[in-house]
Amino acid sequence: MPEDPKSVLTFLPAKDFGVSCRFYEALGFQAGDDDPDVRYYGRGTTGFLLQNFYVKKWADNFMMAMHVDDLEEWWTEIQALVDSGEFPGVRARGPQLEDWGMQVLYLWDPSGVLWHVTADPGP
């Protein structure tokens, strides 16, 4: 077998590429090159590719999962971003313990992509 892959990335749709770029930068993701159609966004050791492409049915059924250490800290930042009104249509639901054992907050990006931001349950 060949060596293990160095990363696996997904392509997120963007209804309005500029708005989505600003949204992810506001969440602390760092942009890669300035390609007008596909841009890498990374934070720490993880990332994704944002593409200037949108199909509503696809975006409305697309989900991402991101596991973090401090869900409350993320919730504070996300709630402030949603409350700012800078990104119309963006919404979030605060952390809750799901039946399957993880703490989860839900975030819908400007294109309708649903993010599951998860953390291990507390003691």
C-alpha positions, -999 to 999 in steps of 0.1 A, spaced: 0 0 0 12 36 -6 20 58 23 -9 74 42 -25 106 28 -13 139 43 -48 153 43 -84 148 30 -102 180 20 -137 187 9 -151 214 -14 -177 237 2 -202 255 -21 -204 293 -20 -236 310 -32 -217 344 -30 -180 336 -30 -170 370 -15 -195 368 14 -185 332 22 -148 342 21 -154 370 46 -175 347 68 -149 321 71 -122 347 77 -144 362 105 -144 327 121 -106 327 121 -98 306 91 -68 317 71 -72 321 34 -48 305 10 -42 320 -25 -66 344 -41 -79 321 -68 -113 334 -79 -129 300 -81 -114 278 -53 -97 290 -21 -81 269 7 -92 279 42 -72 265 71 -71 268 109 -45 249 129 -41 215 113 -74 214 95 -90 230 65 -113 229 35 -116 243 0 -143 269 -7 -154 270 -42 -172 296 -63 -199 271 -72 -234 267 -59 -264 244 -63 -291 251 -37 -302 214 -33 -266 204 -27 -257 232 -3 -289 227 17 -279 190 22 -242 195 28 -228 191 63 -194 195 79 -182 184 113 -155 201 133 -144 188 167 -130 214 192 -118 214 228 -138 244 241 -173 245 226 -184 274 248 -156 296 235 -166 287 199 -203 294 208 -194 329 221 -176 338 189 -203 322 166 -231 339 185 -214 373 183 -209 368 145 -246 358 140 -258 386 162 -237 412 143 -260 409 113 -230 411 90 -240 378 73 -277 377 66 -291 342 66 -264 328 89 -279 312 120 -268 290 148 -282 269 176 -263 268 209 -245 238 224 -265 209 236 -257 173 246 -270 150 219 -284 115 226 -253 100 209 -230 115 235 -214 146 221 -219 183 229 -229 200 196 -236 234 183 -251 239 149 -241 267 125 -255 274 90 -231 293 68 -241 320 42 -248 293 16 -268 270 39 -240 245 47 -247 230 81 -217 228 104 -217 204 134 -192 219 159 -186 192 185 -168 186 218 -165 158 242 -191 160 270 -178 175 302 -174 155 334 
